[in-house]
Amino acid sequence: NKAITESAGADITAEQYHDMVFAINEAMFTDFIKEESKNFKLVKNVEEVILPETLTTIGDGAFAGCDNLERINIPNSVISIGNINFSTSGKLKYNEDASGKYLGNEDNPYHVLVRIKDISASSYEFNPDTKIILAGAAFGSSLTTIDIPEGIVEIGSSAFANCEKLTSIDVSGFDTSKVTDMRQMFDSCLLITELDVSNWDTSKVTNMSASFSGCHSLTS
């Protein structure tokens, strides 16, 4: 079983351990994500990833090339996940409830909402244990109303983009205090007329490009 787990092992490279079991401690993993994410994509035979409990951020495309990845734990410490992070090979096993597919850990299998199951549904009931809504989670869906529950700490880029039937959004439960990226969050939600973001703390946001682009009916 090829796995990436938390460890205090020696320095490694993806090339050296392409077909082997190997370990990455928190500092090494953080460097790998930020500095060498392209190399990580070469680890195509990895089947399981166990992330350190103190990890807070997973960068863009960190696991995009891991085509054989079947299992990954996302610890509760993670509060931010970048774009295009998981292969579309279909091998990754998700945790599921009646309405969504998730990634998480043993204590909270619903930590990250990856994708809503029924994109033709007009409403969606979020799992109360969800903290992160992954990029594209409801992209192009037929949702007409969205009520973001308390405790959500990140909504990924394009999470609700192209939801052209969406008319009502309650984002009062969205804790934005640690959010850095709000790209295309509600891009092309054509029917939204008003959105109350008065409680948003955007002091750490570095990218809000096209967050409300194409929301032609938005007046306030």
N, C-alpha and C positions, 0 to 999 in steps of 0.2 A: 504494500500500500504506500503510494507516494504521497507524502504529506509535508506541509510547511507548518511548523509549530513554533511556539515561543521557546527560546533557549538562549544560553549565553555562549554559543559556539564561536568558532573562529570566523574571520571574514570569508565570504563566499561570493561567487558569481553565478549567474544563471547558467552560463556555458559549462562550468565545472560540474554542476549538479543537475544537468538537464534530465537525466534518467534515474536520479537517486532521491532517497529520502533526505531532506536537509532541514536545518533549523535557522530561524532568524529571530534575534531578540528585538526589543522595541526600538532601540536606536538604529539598528541596522535596517529594520523594516521601514522606518520613517525615511531614512536616507534612500532606500531602494525605491520607495514610492516617489520621492521628490526629485531624486537625482538620476535614477536609472530605470524608470518605469518602462522604457522601451525594451530593456534587457529582460525584465520580468515576463514579457510576452513570449519569450523564447521557451519558457518552462511549460511546454505543451502537454507533457505527460503527468503533470501534477493532478491528483484526484481530490485532495482534501487540504484545506487551509485553516489553521487554527491561529487566530490573531491574538496578540497580547492584550491583557485586560485593561491596560492603561492607554492603549492607542485611541486617539481622538479624531484623526483625519485620514481618509483614504483618497488619494489623488486621482485625477482623470486617467482613465484607461488602465488602471492598475492590473486588472485581471482579464483584460479584453482578449488576449491571445491564448488564454488557458482553456483550450478546446475540450480537454478531458476532465475539467473540474466538475466534481459531483457534489461536494460538500464544502461549505464555508461557514464558520461561525463569525457573527458580527457582535462583538462585546458591547455591553451597555455604555461603555465609555466613549464609543464612536458617536460624534455629533455632526459629522460632515462626510459626505461621499460624493466624489466627482462624477463626471459624465462617462458614458460608454465603458462601464466597468466590468461587465460580465459577458462572456461569449454567448452567442446565440445558437450554439451547437445543440442545445436541448438536453444536455446531460445533467446540468445543475439541478439539484433537488431542492424545491422550495417548501417552506411551511405554508399551510393553507388554512383559511377558514372559509365560510360560505361565500364570501365575496371578493377575496383578494389572495395574492401570492406574496409571501414575505421571506425575508432572511432575518436571522437573529441568533439566539443562543439558547442554551438549556433553560436558563431562568426566564428569558423573554423571547420566545420564537417569533414574535411579531414586531420586533424592533424597527425593521425597515419594510415599508410597503414598496414592493417592486412593481407590481402591476395589478390593476383591478381586473377581475375576471370577465365581467360582462360590460363591454364598452357600449352596448346599446341601452343599458339601464339609465334611467333619468336621475337616480339618486344613488348615493353610496354611503354606507354606514362604516365609519372608520373603526378599526379595532382600538379599544381604549389604551392598549399597551404600545401602540405605534408612536415612535418619536421622529422618524425620518420618512419623508415621502420622496422616493427616488426620482431622478430625472426621467420624464416621459411616462410616469406611472399611470396617468389618465389621458395621455395625449390622444386627441381626436375622438374622444368618447362623446356620448350623447347626454352627458350629465346636464341637468337644468339647474340644480342647486348643489352647493357645496358648503358644508359647515365644518371648518377646520377645528378639531377638538383641542382642548388645552393640553399642553405638554409637547406639541410638535415643535421641534427645534430646527428643522431644515425642510424646505420644499425645493427639490432639485429643479434645474432648468427645464423648461418646457413640460413641467409636470402636468399642467392643465392647458397647455397650448392647443389651439385648434379645437377647443370645445365650443363649437359654434352655436350650440343650443343653450349654453350656460347664461342664466339671467340673474342669479343670486349667489353671492359668495360672502360667507361670514368668516373673516380671518382673525377674529378677536382672540382666538386661542393660540395663535401662532407666536411663539417666543422668538423674536428676531435678534435678540441681544448678542448672539454669537455668529450670526449669519454673515457670510462674506460675499456670496454669489446669488443674485436673484435674476439671472439671465432668462428672458423669455418665459417667465413664470406663467403669465396669463396671455401670452401672445395670441392674437387673432380670436379672442373670445368676443365675438361680434355683438352680442346682445346685452352685455353688462352695461348698466346705466350708472350705477354708483358703487363705490367701494370705500369702506371706512378703514383707513390705515393709520388713524390718529395715534394708536398705541404702539406703532412700530418703532423700534430702536434700530436705526440703520447706521449707527456710528462705525460699525466694522465692515459694512458693505463696500466692496470695491468694484462691483460690476452689476449694474442694473439695466444693461442694454436690452432694449426691446421687451422689457417686462410687461408693458401694456400696449405694445405696438399692435395696430390693427383692431384695437378696442374702440371702434368708431362711435359707438353709442354712449361711451363713458363720459358723463358730464360732471361728476363730482366724486 
